[in-house]
Amino acid sequence: MILSQCFPHSTPGTTIACLYSQHETRVAYKMLWKALFDALDRVTNKTIGLHFLDGYGLEGIILDGCRAQAEGLGDYLVSRNRPEMTGVTDTNPLVMVTHILRLCYVHIDW
């Protein structure tokens, strides 16, 4: 997973973080997503927002089409969501992820 161009003062194409895993499982990717956002929160000293949950922040996350990455992201989003604050009441990770997931067209096998 590579995170780039998400901060206003970074040069386009700047890589912010790269995460690698030998285990391409849903559980492993949920842990990676949590670790990534926790690290970004610590480094920036603020919560990195997700627009559909927080009303500000990232509007999309691009993935390469790996099912486990998407499922892990959905699981992370469900764990992060506070319905009483966000108004997002869906608890299905596979639906939750559709609010922010974008697929990289280079990696789609047409």
C-alpha positions as CSV (number, residue, x, y, z in Angstrom):
1,M,0.0,0.0,0.0
2,I,1.3,3.4,-0.9
3,L,0.0,6.7,0.4
4,S,0.8,9.8,-1.6
5,Q,-0.4,13.3,-2.3
6,C,-2.7,13.6,0.7
7,F,-1.3,16.6,2.3
8,P,-1.8,20.2,0.9
9,H,1.9,21.2,1.1
10,S,3.4,18.0,-0.5
11,T,4.6,17.9,-4.0
12,P,2.3,15.9,-6.3
13,G,3.5,12.4,-6.4
14,T,5.2,12.6,-3.0
15,T,5.1,9.2,-1.3
16,I,4.0,9.7,2.3
17,A,4.1,6.0,3.4
18,C,4.6,2.5,2.0
19,L,3.4,-0.5,3.8
20,Y,4.2,-4.1,2.9
21,S,2.8,-7.4,4.1
22,Q,3.7,-11.0,3.5
23,H,0.2,-11.9,4.5
24,E,-2.4,-10.7,2.0
25,T,-5.4,-11.3,4.3
26,R,-8.3,-9.2,5.4
27,V,-7.1,-9.3,9.0
28,A,-3.6,-8.3,8.1
29,Y,-4.8,-5.4,5.9
30,K,-7.1,-4.1,8.7
31,M,-4.1,-4.0,11.0
32,L,-2.1,-2.2,8.3
33,W,-4.8,0.4,7.8
34,K,-5.1,1.0,11.5
35,A,-1.3,1.3,11.9
36,L,-1.1,3.7,8.9
37,F,-3.7,6.1,10.2
38,D,-2.4,5.9,13.8
39,A,1.1,6.8,12.6
40,L,-0.3,9.7,10.5
41,D,-2.2,11.0,13.5
42,R,0.9,10.9,15.6
43,V,3.2,12.5,13.0
44,T,0.7,15.3,12.2
45,N,-0.6,15.6,15.8
46,K,-4.2,15.6,14.4
47,T,-6.7,13.1,13.1
48,I,-6.5,12.5,9.4
49,G,-10.1,13.0,8.3
50,L,-12.1,10.8,6.0
51,H,-14.6,13.1,4.3
52,F,-17.6,10.8,4.3
53,L,-17.1,10.1,8.1
54,D,-15.6,13.4,9.3
55,G,-16.8,16.0,6.8
56,Y,-13.2,16.9,5.9
57,G,-10.1,15.1,4.8
58,L,-9.5,12.3,2.3
59,E,-12.2,11.9,-0.3
60,G,-10.8,8.7,-1.8
61,I,-8.4,5.9,-1.3
62,I,-7.0,4.3,-4.4
63,L,-6.3,0.5,-4.2
64,D,-5.0,-1.8,-6.8
65,G,-8.0,-4.2,-6.8
66,C,-6.7,-6.6,-4.1
67,R,-9.9,-7.9,-2.4
68,A,-8.2,-8.3,1.0
69,Q,-7.0,-4.7,0.9
70,A,-10.5,-3.5,0.3
71,E,-12.1,-5.8,2.9
72,G,-9.5,-4.8,5.5
73,L,-10.1,-1.1,4.7
74,G,-13.9,-1.7,5.2
75,D,-13.2,-3.4,8.6
76,Y,-11.0,-0.5,9.6
77,L,-13.7,2.0,8.6
78,V,-16.4,0.3,10.6
79,S,-14.1,0.3,13.7
80,R,-13.4,4.0,13.2
81,N,-17.0,5.1,12.6
82,R,-19.0,6.7,15.4
83,P,-22.6,6.6,14.0
84,E,-23.9,9.0,16.7
85,M,-21.4,11.6,15.5
86,T,-21.1,10.9,11.7
87,G,-24.6,9.9,10.9
88,V,-23.3,6.9,9.0
89,T,-25.2,3.9,10.4
90,D,-24.1,1.1,8.1
91,T,-22.0,-1.5,9.8
92,N,-21.4,-3.7,6.8
93,P,-17.6,-3.3,5.9
94,L,-18.2,-4.1,2.2
95,V,-20.8,-1.3,2.0
96,M,-18.8,1.1,4.1
97,V,-15.7,0.8,1.9
98,T,-17.7,1.9,-1.2
99,H,-17.9,5.5,0.2
100,I,-14.1,6.0,-0.2
101,L,-12.7,3.2,-2.4
102,R,-11.3,4.1,-5.8
103,L,-9.6,1.4,-7.9
104,C,-6.4,2.0,-9.8
105,Y,-7.4,1.4,-13.5
106,V,-3.8,0.3,-14.3
107,H,-4.3,-2.8,-12.1
108,I,-7.8,-3.8,-13.2
109,D,-7.6,-6.9,-15.3
110,W,-10.1,-6.1,-18.2
